[in-house]
Amino acid sequence: MAHLPAVSVVVPCYKVTSYIGEAMNSLRGQRFRDFETIVINDGCVDTANLEAALGPYRDEIVYLKQSNQGVAAARNAAIRRSQGKLIAFLDGDDAWEANYLTEQVGFLNAHPDIDAVYPNARLFGDNPWAGRLFMDVFPSQGEVTFLSVVEKRCSIYVGLTARREALERFGLFDPALRASEDFDLWLRMLHGGARFAYHEKPVARHRLHRLSLTDDQTRMSLTELRAHAKLLATLDLTAAERNALVKETVAVNAEINLLDARRALYSGDCNEALKQFACANRVMRKLRVAAAIWTLRIFPRLLYTYVHTKFKTEDSYVR
């Protein structure tokens, strides 16, 4: 009988051509070797360039192509094609340290009651957070539960390793969600009894750049709200779980108000900025936002001039 790999590494590709070689080299460098790699082209507009970049690795990977359907559908297609009992997720613009699979597989082998484990990661790329650790910015404290994830006491890094059976039991990723698809699946799994764990070893590298899905804060917040609405409508939640999701929905809407306020102020629409700052601060209750509201009411042009003096672009101010 043909040997089946212990791990299937799933690598979705869209707008990652410049980075895919680094991801592939990190797989070549893994000390744990019993794995297969499923690379899926999710309708890349530069397919010819992507395939050229993948050329040196074609004998080491299973290469799939589909029309652009989003990262959820891409990961699902790769999982269905894979053979390993463990599924490890590597985005095409990220990379792993040489001991990633050794640590992840070792943890799951030592803890048969755990369905998924996520590590720490070192942040790098074009971002002020570069050089910091994922868990310094997005901490995980205490047990990973539905409530701790909703309340952001535990932030699950997407580059985790999970048991195939657990992923399939909960229906994989929802292709209707173009972002926050991981957040949705992890919460469905946790609500249904799956167990997650984490460790603080930085065995992954997570790239921050302008082409990544997570760089657009408003878009990410809107898709998070869609995930909230779906979970509220479809899961049999306890009162505490429902209250936590509703509270977080209010908080995310306030974050969107704050982003809209900054955009309006930078464009010179001080009345709209005042309205959006006021909406945000009804929830946030932050001194800096209150100061912006007061200044907009009394000296709107002064605040406009200050913002343009300190921030050379709208993007640098909004972010």
HURA-V10025 format. One record per pair of residues at least 4 apart in sequence whose C-alpha atoms are under 8 Angstrom apart, sorted by sequence separation. I is the first residue (numbers start at 1). J is the second residue. If there is no record, write none. Layout:
I,J
I,J
//
This chain:
13,17
16,20
17,21
19,23
20,24
21,25
22,26
23,27
24,28
25,29
26,30
43,47
46,50
47,51
48,52
49,53
50,54
51,55
54,58
57,61
58,62
69,73
70,74
71,75
72,76
73,77
74,78
75,79
76,80
77,81
78,82
90,94
91,95
96,100
99,103
100,104
101,105
102,106
103,107
104,108
105,109
106,110
107,111
108,112
126,130
132,136
133,137
134,138
135,139
140,144
144,148
145,149
146,150
147,151
148,152
149,153
162,166
163,167
164,168
165,169
166,170
167,171
168,172
177,181
180,184
181,185
182,186
183,187
184,188
185,189
186,190
187,191
188,192
189,193
190,194
208,212
211,215
216,220
217,221
218,222
219,223
220,224
221,225
222,226
223,227
224,228
225,229
226,230
227,231
228,232
229,233
230,234
231,235
237,241
238,242
239,243
240,244
241,245
242,246
243,247
244,248
245,249
246,250
247,251
248,252
249,253
250,254
251,255
252,256
253,257
254,258
255,259
256,260
257,261
258,262
259,263
260,264
261,265
262,266
263,267
264,268
265,269
269,273
270,274
271,275
272,276
273,277
274,278
275,279
276,280
277,281
278,282
279,283
280,284
281,285
285,289
286,290
287,291
288,292
289,293
290,294
291,295
292,296
293,297
294,298
295,299
296,300
299,303
300,304
301,305
302,306
303,307
304,308
305,309
306,310
307,311
308,312
312,316
313,317
314,318
315,319
58,63
69,74
90,95
101,106
124,129
125,130
132,137
134,139
135,140
143,148
144,149
148,153
149,154
162,167
167,172
189,194
190,195
210,215
215,220
232,237
237,242
264,269
265,270
281,286
285,290
295,300
296,301
308,313
311,316
41,47
44,50
90,96
108,114
123,129
124,130
148,154
149,155
175,181
189,195
190,196
209,215
214,220
264,270
311,317
108,115
123,130
124,131
149,156
174,181
208,215
213,220
265,272
295,302
296,303
66,74
79,87
108,116
122,130
123,131
124,132
173,181
264,272
265,273
281,289
295,303
108,117
122,131
123,132
173,182
264,273
281,290
107,117
122,132
123,133
144,154
174,184
232,242
263,273
307,317
122,133
123,134
142,153
143,154
173,184
174,185
261,272
262,273
292,303
121,133
122,134
141,153
142,154
173,185
261,273
277,289
278,290
104,117
120,133
121,134
140,153
141,154
172,185
232,245
260,273
261,274
64,78
104,118
120,134
121,135
139,153
140,154
261,275
104,119
120,135
139,154
140,155
170,185
261,276
277,292
278,293
138,154
139,155
140,156
260,276
261,277
277,293
138,155
228,245
170,188
228,246
258,276
170,189
257,276
258,277
274,293
135,155
257,277
228,249
39,61
41,63
43,65
167,189
170,192
257,279
258,280
274,296
37,60
38,61
39,62
40,63
41,64
42,65
43,66
134,157
166,189
257,280
274,297
36,60
37,61
38,62
39,63
40,64
41,65
42,66
43,67
44,68
158,182
225,249
256,280
36,61
37,62
38,63
39,64
40,65
41,66
42,67
43,68
254,279
255,280
9,35
11,37
13,39
36,62
38,64
40,66
42,68
43,69
254,280
270,296
7,34
8,35
9,36
10,37
11,38
12,39
13,40
14,41
42,69
225,252
253,280
254,281
6,34
7,35
8,36
9,37
10,38
11,39
12,40
13,41
14,42
42,70
166,194
225,253
5,34
6,35
7,36
8,37
9,38
10,39
11,40
12,41
13,42
14,43
15,44
17,46
42,71
254,283
5,35
8,38
10,40
12,42
14,44
15,45
20,50
254,284
270,300
5,36
13,44
15,46
221,252
17,49
21,53
42,74
221,253
251,283
17,50
20,53
21,54
24,57
41,74
250,283
251,284
16,50
20,54
40,74
179,213
221,255
270,304
40,75
221,256
17,53
268,304
40,77
120,157
40,78
118,156
119,157
149,187
218,256
266,304
39,78
118,157
265,304
38,78
118,158
119,159
180,220
118,159
119,160
146,187
179,220
183,224
218,259
266,307
118,160
266,308
38,81
117,160
118,161
180,223
184,227
188,231
38,82
116,160
117,161
146,190
179,223
180,224
183,227
116,161
117,162
145,190
146,191
159,204
178,223
179,224
36,82
116,162
145,191
177,223
181,227
115,162
116,163
180,227
184,231
188,235
267,314
36,84
115,163
266,314
35,84
177,226
145,195
177,227
115,166
144,195
145,196
263,314
266,317
144,196
144,197
143,197
262,317
263,318
105,161
262,318
104,161
140,198
12,71
259,318
259,319
12,74
12,75
11,75
10,75
135,200
11,78
23,90
30,97
31,98
32,99
10,78
23,91
27,95
29,97
30,98
31,99
91,159
10,79
23,92
26,95
27,96
29,98
30,99
32,101
89,158
90,159
133,202
23,93
26,96
30,100
31,101
32,102
89,159
8,79
22,93
23,94
24,95
26,97
27,98
30,101
31,102
88,159
89,160
20,92
22,94
23,95
26,98
30,102
88,160
89,161
19,92
20,93
22,95
23,96
88,161
8,82
19,93
87,161
88,162
8,83
19,94
86,161
87,162
7,83
8,84
16,92
86,162
87,163
7,84
8,85
10,87
16,93
86,163
87,164
5,83
6,84
7,85
8,86
9,87
10,88
11,89
12,90
13,91
14,92
85,163
86,164
118,196
120,198
130,208
4,83
5,84
6,85
7,86
8,87
9,88
10,89
11,90
12,91
13,92
85,164
115,194
116,195
117,196
118,197
119,198
120,199
4,84
5,85
6,86
7,87
8,88
9,89
10,90
11,91
12,92
84,164
85,165
114,194
115,195
116,196
117,197
118,198
119,199
120,200
121,201
122,202
7,88
9,90
10,91
11,92
114,195
115,196
116,197
117,198
118,199
119,200
120,201
121,202
122,203
124,205
127,208
113,195
114,196
117,199
119,201
120,202
121,203
122,204
123,205
124,206
125,207
126,208
127,209
114,197
119,202
120,203
121,204
122,205
123,206
124,207
125,208
126,209
119,203
120,204
121,205
122,206
123,207
124,208
125,209
126,210
119,204
121,206
123,208
147,240
151,244
147,241
150,244
146,241
150,245
76,172
76,173
147,244
151,248
75,173
150,248
73,173
103,203
72,173
73,174
72,174
73,175
217,319
72,175
100,203
71,175
99,203
100,204
70,175
72,177
98,203
69,175
72,178
97,203
71,178
72,179
96,203
97,204
70,178
71,179
96,204
97,205
72,181
95,204
96,205
72,182
94,204
95,205
94,205
95,206
94,206
93,206
94,207
93,207
15,211
15,212
//
